[in-house]
Amino acid sequence: MKHKFLSSLHFGTMVGAALLLALPALAHPPGPPDGDGPPMGPPDGSRMEAHFKHDLEKLGLSADQDQQVQAILDAAKTQREQQRSAVEAAMDKMHTLLEADSPDENAIMQQADTLGTLKTAQHKAMLHTLLQVRSILTPDQREKLKSMRPGGPPPWHRHHGPPPPED
């Protein structure tokens, strides 16, 4: 009985150690290492902007609308870059915390909260930009934009992959 308990304890310790060693790899979202191929992690803003611009080109924006949209996107770019840098720094800190010989769970959970706050701010900024651009479109242009994606995800959800299956 004692041998079986020690064997189980040893196995549990080994599994725990293996999981702990794998945690740093989970701190960064998956994606192609060289930047080629489809985006697999969260949107970084530039991909979203490129997809959005592509869709807007199909709407036949007036010169004035095009200028307004470009001004909105340009104004958002600086903030997006600052937010991206802050998220990357927070991810690096998380990686460091997870790689520690004796990881501090409280520090890791606090860093997870920090990351959540930063990512929420990123998402809100992206939504603000999209709403600003949308306000410039005519009702017909908004309808055309919606019809470009029948049944598919809107441009700001493309990083999530296909929509979930319906029950």
N, C-alpha and C positions, 0 to 999 in steps of 0.2 A: 504494500500500500504506500509506504514512504517513498519507494523508488518511483512509483507511478506519479505521485504528487510532484516530486522533484523533476521528473521528465516533463510533465505538463508545465511546470513553472519555467523550466529551461526553454521549452517551445514557445511559450507566451512571451518570454523576454526576447527571444530571437525575432519573433514576428513584430513585436513593438519596436525593436531596434531597426528593423528593415523599413517599417512605415515611417519612422522618424527620419531616417536617411533619405527617404523619397520625398518628404515634404518640401524641401527647397525647390525641387523641380516643378512642384505644383504652384509655386508662388508667381510664376510668369505664365501668361496665357499662351496656348499653343499657337504656332504659326510658322510659316516657312522661314528658315534661318536667313536666307538671302533676300527675303522680301519679294521673291517671285511667286507667282501662283495666286490662287484666290485667298482672300483674307480669311483667317481661321479664328482670330482672336477678336477682341472688342474693336469697334471702329476707332480709328485714330483721328478722325475728323477730315483728313485730307482725302481718304477714300470716299467718305460720305459726301464731301463737297464735289468730288469728281463725278460721282454717280448722279448727284442732284443737278449739277450743271448740264450733264448729258441729257437728262430728262427735260430740263428747262429749254434747251436748244430746240427741242421738238415742238415747243408751244408757240413759236413765232412771236417772241416778245418784241415789243416796240423798242426803239433805241433808248427811250427814257426808262422803260422797265428794266432793260438790260443794264443800264448804268446804275440804277437803284439797287438791283440785285448784286452787282459787283461790289458796290459800296458796302452793302450789308455783309457780304462774305469776307471782304477785306478787313472790315472792322472786327469781325469775329475771329479772324485768323490769329491775331496777336494773343488774345485771351486763350484760344484753343492751344496754342504752342506753350503758353505758360502752364496751363492745366496739364498738358501732356508731360511736361518736365516734372511737375510736382508728383504726378502719379508714378512716373518712372523712378523718382527718388524714393518714394514711399515703398515701391515694389522692391527696390534694392535693399532698403532697410529691413523689409520683411524677410527677404532672402538671407540677410546676415543674421537676423534673429533666429531663423529656423535652422541655420547651419551651426549654431552654437553647440558646444559639447553638452551643456545642460540648458536647453531652451527654457526661457522664462515664459510660462504660459500667459501670465497676466500681460506682459509686454507684447506678446504676439497677438493676443486678443485686442489690446488697445491699438496696435498697429492695423489690425483688420478693420477696426472702427474708423481709423483715419483714412484708410483706403476706400472704405465705403462712402465716407463723406466726400472725398475727392472725386470719386467716380460719379456720385450723384450730382455734384456741381457740374461735371463735364456734360452729363446727360441733359441737365436743365439748360445749360448754355446752348447745346445743340438744338433743343426744342425751341428755345427763344429765337434762334437764327431762322429755323424753318418757319416759325409763325410770322416772323417779320417778312420773309420772302413771300409767303402765302398771301399776306395782306396786300401785296402789290399786284397779284394776279387778278384778272377779271374772273367772274363766275364761270364763263366758258373755259378759260384756261385751267381753272381748278378742276373742272369736270374732266377735261382732256387728260390732265395729269393723273387723276384717279383711274380713268379708263385704260391708261398705259399699263396698269398692274392689275388686271381683273383676276381676283382670287389670289394674287400674290402679295408678298409683303411690300409695304411702302419702302422708299429708298433708305430710310433711316433704320430699317430692320434687316437689311440684307446680310449683315454679319452673323445672324442667328441661324442661317440655313433655311430649309424649307419649313413651312408652317407645320405645326403638330397635326397628326391625323385626327379627324373628327371621330367622336365616340359614337 
